Amino acid sequence: MTENFPDYVDVNYDDGEGEDPEDYPHINDKIEKAIEVTRQGLEQYENPAVMWTGGKDSTLVLYFVKEVAERYDLEIPPAIFIDHYQHFDAIHDFVDDWAEKWDLEVIYARNEDVGEYVEENDLEPGDDIEIGDLNEQNQRHVRELLEYEEDTFPFLLDTYVGNHLLKTVALNNALEAHDVDGILSGVRWDEQEARADETFFSPRHDPDIYPPHDRVQPILQFDEAAVWEAFWNFVVPDTVDEFPDEGYVPEGKDDLPNDLEPADTPVSPKYWEGFRSLGSEISTEKTEDDPAWLQDLEGTTERAGRAQDKEDLMERLRDLGYM
């Protein structure tokens, strides 16, 4: 703990250390742990928030937050959506739609300085941004934290500088503006090597890098297949009245019961189209034509459709505050 972090927080930062999804062999084991961590996250922090990307993992966390808050008479915290200016339009629509259906407060975190520069100069993704034209905060992050020496960087999300300014700086500014002390996020051990050593409560207390806070990570113990099992057997049946209570796994867009359509479910439309991991519209591709949950989840890489230059930098980016 640092003297800058609230002393009212009493969590076990070692919880989950040395574990992996196999330590939670059954879906019920995974759900039980998710509920436990979520409850602590809502009870321990005075100003919690939920990180929501519109993807399956963060939506699953949001589901647990809603369920736990209702069960234990706790408040549902706001969701933070990082608008990095390169989202699929369908992601924006999905977040707006389900925020309304679930009566959520959504904080849209943006790096306004970069966004204004892009708009004023009519830039397209890939065009260069002059670092010297950005504000003092962005310049400090580029020069001092990233130690980046070039005069420009491309307006692309899945790059070292672009990811940090468009996502991490935007997130940290939102955490500071709303005095967030704990943010619940959908990080999983199996998703990326840089996340394999995470614990359920992960401190981020260095004030020189980010506003001191904790990351609360209820679904570390889930793997990709378990996330989809939870969706089709729990999340969708619980949130869509017309969906079978016993669960059902659709084979495609036209295989939903009771005349339901994909938009009726809290499942991002991009997963129905064959995407398994959602990132920038510019640098994310679908992996197959089949819906994500029907693909070879064990024999192929979940993030194969993502830009690999950022994947290679994940550990360094996480040190600087990336999710």
Stockholm file with secondary structure:
# STOCKHOLM 1.0

chainA/1-323         MTENFPDYVDVNYDDGEGEDPEDYPHINDKIEKAIEVTRQGLEQYENPAVMWTGGKDSTLVLYFVKEVAERYDLEIPPAIFIDHYQHFDAIHDFVDDWAEKWDLEVIYARNEDVGEYVEENDLEPGDDIEIGDLNEQNQRHVRELLEYEEDTFPFLLDTYVGNHLLKTVALNNALEAHDVDGILSGVRWDEQEARADETFFSPRHDPDIYPPHDRVQPILQFDEAAVWEAFWNFVVPDTVDEFPDEGYVPEGKDDLPNDLEPADTPVSPKYWEGFRSLGSEISTEKTEDDPAWLQDLEGTTERAGRAQDKEDLMERLRDLGYM
#=GR chainA/1-323 SS CCTTSCTTCCCCTTTTTTCCGGGSCSHHHHHHHHHHHHHHHHHHCSSEEEECCSSHHHHHHHHHHHHHHHHTTCCCCCEEEECCSCCCHHHHHHHHHHHHHTTCCEEEECCHHHHHHHHHTTCCTTCEEEGGGSCHHHHHIIIIISCCCSSEEESCTTSHHHHIIIIIIHHHHHHHHTTCSEEECCCCTTTCGGGTTCCSEEEECCTTTSCSEEEECTTTTCCHHHHHHHIIIIIHHHHCTTSCTTCCCCSSTTCCGGGCCGGGSSSCHHHHTTCSSCCCTTTCCCSCSSCGGGSCTTTSCTTTTSCHHHHHTHHHHHHTTCC
#=GC SS_cons         CCTTSCTTCCCCTTTTTTCCGGGSCSHHHHHHHHHHHHHHHHHHCSSEEEECCSSHHHHHHHHHHHHHHHHTTCCCCCEEEECCSCCCHHHHHHHHHHHHHTTCCEEEECCHHHHHHHHHTTCCTTCEEEGGGSCHHHHHIIIIISCCCSSEEESCTTSHHHHIIIIIIHHHHHHHHTTCSEEECCCCTTTCGGGTTCCSEEEECCTTTSCSEEEECTTTTCCHHHHHHHIIIIIHHHHCTTSCTTCCCCSSTTCCGGGCCGGGSSSCHHHHTTCSSCCCTTTCCCSCSSCGGGSCTTTSCTTTTSCHHHHHTHHHHHHTTCC
//
